[in-house]
């Protein structure tokens, strides 16, 4: 469980870094990387919380 938390945290930090690179350089590829990383981090977070809720209910 701790591994999933760290993975999600690191993915969010990577997305933040990509957006900072976009702000600094103006290159669209960094913005695209940021959105892709953010999308998968949110999917992972929702899946993680769904598992926690399912454990609580069941």
PyMOL commands that place a pseudoatom at each C-alpha (Angstrom):
pseudoatom trace, name=CA, resn=UNK, resi=1, chain=A, elem=C, hetatm=0, pos=[0.000, 0.000, 0.000]
pseudoatom trace, name=CA, resn=UNK, resi=2, chain=A, elem=C, hetatm=0, pos=[2.859, 2.343, 0.799]
pseudoatom trace, name=CA, resn=UNK, resi=3, chain=A, elem=C, hetatm=0, pos=[4.383, 1.568, -2.592]
pseudoatom trace, name=CA, resn=UNK, resi=4, chain=A, elem=C, hetatm=0, pos=[1.221, 2.728, -4.385]
pseudoatom trace, name=CA, resn=UNK, resi=5, chain=A, elem=C, hetatm=0, pos=[1.131, 5.954, -2.387]
pseudoatom trace, name=CA, resn=UNK, resi=6, chain=A, elem=C, hetatm=0, pos=[4.733, 6.743, -3.273]
pseudoatom trace, name=CA, resn=UNK, resi=7, chain=A, elem=C, hetatm=0, pos=[4.149, 5.855, -6.917]
pseudoatom trace, name=CA, resn=UNK, resi=8, chain=A, elem=C, hetatm=0, pos=[1.195, 8.223, -7.158]
pseudoatom trace, name=CA, resn=UNK, resi=9, chain=A, elem=C, hetatm=0, pos=[3.116, 10.961, -5.336]
pseudoatom trace, name=CA, resn=UNK, resi=10, chain=A, elem=C, hetatm=0, pos=[6.110, 10.601, -7.640]
pseudoatom trace, name=CA, resn=UNK, resi=11, chain=A, elem=C, hetatm=0, pos=[3.869, 10.670, -10.704]
pseudoatom trace, name=CA, resn=UNK, resi=12, chain=A, elem=C, hetatm=0, pos=[2.259, 13.900, -9.500]
pseudoatom trace, name=CA, resn=UNK, resi=13, chain=A, elem=C, hetatm=0, pos=[5.699, 15.393, -8.872]
pseudoatom trace, name=CA, resn=UNK, resi=14, chain=A, elem=C, hetatm=0, pos=[6.799, 14.349, -12.366]
pseudoatom trace, name=CA, resn=UNK, resi=15, chain=A, elem=C, hetatm=0, pos=[3.723, 16.010, -13.870]
pseudoatom trace, name=CA, resn=UNK, resi=16, chain=A, elem=C, hetatm=0, pos=[4.499, 19.177, -11.901]
pseudoatom trace, name=CA, resn=UNK, resi=17, chain=A, elem=C, hetatm=0, pos=[8.079, 19.129, -13.171]
pseudoatom trace, name=CA, resn=UNK, resi=18, chain=A, elem=C, hetatm=0, pos=[6.861, 18.694, -16.755]
pseudoatom trace, name=CA, resn=UNK, resi=19, chain=A, elem=C, hetatm=0, pos=[4.533, 21.678, -16.405]
pseudoatom trace, name=CA, resn=UNK, resi=20, chain=A, elem=C, hetatm=0, pos=[7.385, 23.717, -14.916]
pseudoatom trace, name=CA, resn=UNK, resi=21, chain=A, elem=C, hetatm=0, pos=[9.573, 22.813, -17.901]
pseudoatom trace, name=CA, resn=UNK, resi=22, chain=A, elem=C, hetatm=0, pos=[6.724, 23.897, -20.178]
pseudoatom trace, name=CA, resn=UNK, resi=23, chain=A, elem=C, hetatm=0, pos=[6.432, 27.205, -18.340]
pseudoatom trace, name=CA, resn=UNK, resi=24, chain=A, elem=C, hetatm=0, pos=[10.172, 27.716, -18.571]
pseudoatom trace, name=CA, resn=UNK, resi=25, chain=A, elem=C, hetatm=0, pos=[10.742, 26.694, -22.181]
pseudoatom trace, name=CA, resn=UNK, resi=26, chain=A, elem=C, hetatm=0, pos=[7.348, 27.082, -23.864]
pseudoatom trace, name=CA, resn=UNK, resi=27, chain=A, elem=C, hetatm=0, pos=[7.777, 23.755, -25.669]
pseudoatom trace, name=CA, resn=UNK, resi=28, chain=A, elem=C, hetatm=0, pos=[4.466, 21.974, -26.166]
pseudoatom trace, name=CA, resn=UNK, resi=29, chain=A, elem=C, hetatm=0, pos=[5.974, 18.518, -25.698]
pseudoatom trace, name=CA, resn=UNK, resi=30, chain=A, elem=C, hetatm=0, pos=[6.449, 19.192, -21.960]
pseudoatom trace, name=CA, resn=UNK, resi=31, chain=A, elem=C, hetatm=0, pos=[2.812, 20.243, -21.608]
pseudoatom trace, name=CA, resn=UNK, resi=32, chain=A, elem=C, hetatm=0, pos=[1.752, 17.047, -23.383]
pseudoatom trace, name=CA, resn=UNK, resi=33, chain=A, elem=C, hetatm=0, pos=[4.000, 14.955, -21.101]
pseudoatom trace, name=CA, resn=UNK, resi=34, chain=A, elem=C, hetatm=0, pos=[2.522, 16.682, -18.061]
pseudoatom trace, name=CA, resn=UNK, resi=35, chain=A, elem=C, hetatm=0, pos=[-1.058, 15.961, -19.110]
pseudoatom trace, name=CA, resn=UNK, resi=36, chain=A, elem=C, hetatm=0, pos=[-0.315, 12.312, -19.880]
pseudoatom trace, name=CA, resn=UNK, resi=37, chain=A, elem=C, hetatm=0, pos=[1.468, 11.776, -16.568]
pseudoatom trace, name=CA, resn=UNK, resi=38, chain=A, elem=C, hetatm=0, pos=[-1.282, 13.611, -14.673]
pseudoatom trace, name=CA, resn=UNK, resi=39, chain=A, elem=C, hetatm=0, pos=[-3.983, 11.544, -16.382]
pseudoatom trace, name=CA, resn=UNK, resi=40, chain=A, elem=C, hetatm=0, pos=[-2.369, 8.243, -15.421]
pseudoatom trace, name=CA, resn=UNK, resi=41, chain=A, elem=C, hetatm=0, pos=[-1.613, 9.452, -11.886]
pseudoatom trace, name=CA, resn=UNK, resi=42, chain=A, elem=C, hetatm=0, pos=[-5.277, 10.324, -11.374]
pseudoatom trace, name=CA, resn=UNK, resi=43, chain=A, elem=C, hetatm=0, pos=[-6.417, 6.993, -12.825]
pseudoatom trace, name=CA, resn=UNK, resi=44, chain=A, elem=C, hetatm=0, pos=[-4.043, 5.209, -10.439]
pseudoatom trace, name=CA, resn=UNK, resi=45, chain=A, elem=C, hetatm=0, pos=[-5.266, 7.294, -7.493]
pseudoatom trace, name=CA, resn=UNK, resi=46, chain=A, elem=C, hetatm=0, pos=[-8.930, 6.602, -8.271]
pseudoatom trace, name=CA, resn=UNK, resi=47, chain=A, elem=C, hetatm=0, pos=[-8.161, 2.892, -8.594]
pseudoatom trace, name=CA, resn=UNK, resi=48, chain=A, elem=C, hetatm=0, pos=[-6.283, 2.934, -5.296]
pseudoatom trace, name=CA, resn=UNK, resi=49, chain=A, elem=C, hetatm=0, pos=[-9.153, 4.614, -3.471]
pseudoatom trace, name=CA, resn=UNK, resi=50, chain=A, elem=C, hetatm=0, pos=[-11.676, 2.288, -5.112]
pseudoatom trace, name=CA, resn=UNK, resi=51, chain=A, elem=C, hetatm=0, pos=[-9.782, -0.665, -3.675]
pseudoatom trace, name=CA, resn=UNK, resi=52, chain=A, elem=C, hetatm=0, pos=[-9.735, 0.972, -0.236]
pseudoatom trace, name=CA, resn=UNK, resi=53, chain=A, elem=C, hetatm=0, pos=[-13.475, 1.609, -0.383]
pseudoatom trace, name=CA, resn=UNK, resi=54, chain=A, elem=C, hetatm=0, pos=[-14.153, -1.937, -1.573]
pseudoatom trace, name=CA, resn=UNK, resi=55, chain=A, elem=C, hetatm=0, pos=[-12.159, -3.304, 1.373]
pseudoatom trace, name=CA, resn=UNK, resi=56, chain=A, elem=C, hetatm=0, pos=[-14.183, -1.129, 3.753]
pseudoatom trace, name=CA, resn=UNK, resi=57, chain=A, elem=C, hetatm=0, pos=[-17.534, -2.225, 2.335]
pseudoatom trace, name=CA, resn=UNK, resi=58, chain=A, elem=C, hetatm=0, pos=[-16.736, -5.910, 1.957]
for i in range(1, 58): cmd.bond("trace and resi %d" % i, "trace and resi %d" % (i + 1))
show_as sticks, trace
zoom trace
